């Protein structure tokens, strides 16, 4: 099992209804899953076109990086607000120890 860690994430949503939103935040600590682990994440997008959307989900399992550490893929839809939703798909940043451990 890897040491306690989190991942930062940043991405843009799909361009729908004439605009897009940005998403950023930090995942939860790792949650064991077989020989790997995943993280949960949640938040709200930036305010664009006079509204925002919520988002939440689970990352995929760890993906090793050539230079050390690992990343996770995450994807999904935002909440449906102002008559539409957006999709997103990206990878987290490399693992980092949190300030609590």
C-alpha positions as CSV (number, residue, x, y, z in Angstrom):
1,X,0.0,0.0,0.0
2,X,1.3,3.4,-0.8
3,X,1.9,6.1,1.8
4,X,-1.0,8.4,2.7
5,X,-1.3,10.9,-0.2
6,X,-3.6,13.0,-2.2
7,X,-3.6,14.4,-5.8
8,X,-4.4,17.8,-7.1
9,X,-6.5,18.1,-10.2
10,X,-7.3,20.8,-12.8
11,X,-9.3,20.5,-16.1
12,X,-11.7,22.3,-18.3
13,X,-15.1,20.8,-19.1
14,X,-16.5,20.3,-22.6
15,X,-17.7,23.4,-24.5
16,X,-21.6,23.3,-24.3
17,X,-24.3,25.9,-24.5
18,X,-21.7,28.4,-25.7
19,X,-19.2,28.1,-22.8
20,X,-17.0,25.9,-20.6
21,X,-16.1,25.7,-17.0
22,X,-12.9,25.0,-15.1
23,X,-12.6,22.5,-12.3
24,X,-9.9,22.2,-9.7
25,X,-9.3,20.8,-6.3
26,X,-7.6,18.0,-4.3
27,X,-8.7,14.4,-4.0
28,X,-9.4,12.5,-0.8
29,X,-6.8,10.2,0.7
30,X,-6.4,6.8,-1.1
31,X,-9.0,4.1,-0.7
32,X,-7.6,0.5,-1.1
33,X,-8.9,-1.5,-4.1
34,X,-7.3,-4.9,-4.8
35,X,-3.6,-4.3,-5.5
36,X,-4.2,-0.6,-6.2
37,X,-6.3,2.2,-4.8
38,X,-8.6,5.1,-5.9
39,X,-9.6,8.5,-4.6
40,X,-12.9,10.4,-4.4
41,X,-13.2,14.0,-5.5
42,X,-15.9,16.7,-5.5
43,X,-16.4,20.4,-5.9
44,X,-18.0,23.1,-7.9
45,X,-16.9,24.5,-11.2
46,X,-15.9,28.1,-11.9
47,X,-18.8,30.5,-12.5
48,X,-19.1,31.1,-16.3
49,X,-22.1,32.4,-18.2
50,X,-23.7,33.4,-14.9
51,X,-23.9,29.9,-13.4
52,X,-21.8,27.0,-12.0
53,X,-22.1,23.2,-11.8
54,X,-21.3,20.6,-9.2
55,X,-19.2,17.5,-9.8
56,X,-18.1,14.4,-7.9
57,X,-16.8,11.0,-8.5
58,X,-14.1,8.3,-8.0
59,X,-10.8,8.2,-9.9
60,X,-9.7,5.1,-11.7
61,X,-6.9,2.9,-10.2
62,X,-3.3,4.2,-10.0
63,X,-1.3,4.6,-13.3
64,X,2.5,4.5,-12.7
65,X,4.5,7.4,-14.1
66,X,7.8,6.9,-15.8
67,X,9.6,9.4,-13.6
68,X,8.1,7.9,-10.4
69,X,4.9,8.3,-8.5
70,X,1.5,7.8,-10.2
71,X,-1.6,9.5,-11.6
72,X,-5.3,8.6,-11.9
73,X,-7.8,9.1,-14.6
74,X,-11.1,10.7,-13.7
75,X,-14.1,11.6,-15.8
76,X,-17.9,12.2,-15.6
77,X,-20.7,14.7,-16.1
78,X,-21.3,17.8,-14.1
79,X,-24.6,18.4,-12.5
80,X,-27.4,19.6,-14.8
81,X,-27.9,23.4,-14.2
82,X,-29.2,26.2,-16.4
83,X,-30.6,23.7,-18.9
84,X,-27.4,21.8,-19.6
85,X,-24.5,19.7,-18.2
86,X,-20.9,19.4,-19.2
87,X,-18.6,16.4,-19.5
88,X,-15.0,16.2,-18.3
89,X,-12.1,13.7,-18.6
90,X,-8.5,14.2,-17.3
91,X,-5.7,12.9,-15.2
92,X,-4.7,14.0,-11.7
93,X,-1.3,15.4,-10.9
94,X,1.3,13.2,-9.3
95,X,0.8,12.0,-5.8
96,X,1.8,14.3,-2.9
97,X,1.9,13.9,0.8
98,X,-0.7,16.0,2.6
99,X,0.2,18.2,5.4
100,X,-1.5,15.9,7.9
101,X,1.0,13.0,7.5
